[in-house]
Amino acid sequence: MANEDQFEGKTKDIGGKVKDEVGDATGNDKMKHDGQADQVEGKVQKAAGDSKEKLSDRDA
């Protein structure tokens, strides 16, 4: 079962991909870079959630 960090991280990653693609398609470099930053932030948050889940599974 996914925890909140995993869910929010994946959501940020997907939203960032959309921003990246829209920025690329429209030539909007700021949107493209913001989307890339959102993707990185989302991946980090999801990884933190993955770690939390592994720790809680190990303790259970």
Secondary structure, DSSP 4 states (H G I P E B T S, - for coil): ---HHHHHHHHHHHHHHHHHHHHHHHT-HHHHHHHHHHHHHHHHHHHHHHHHHHHHHHH-
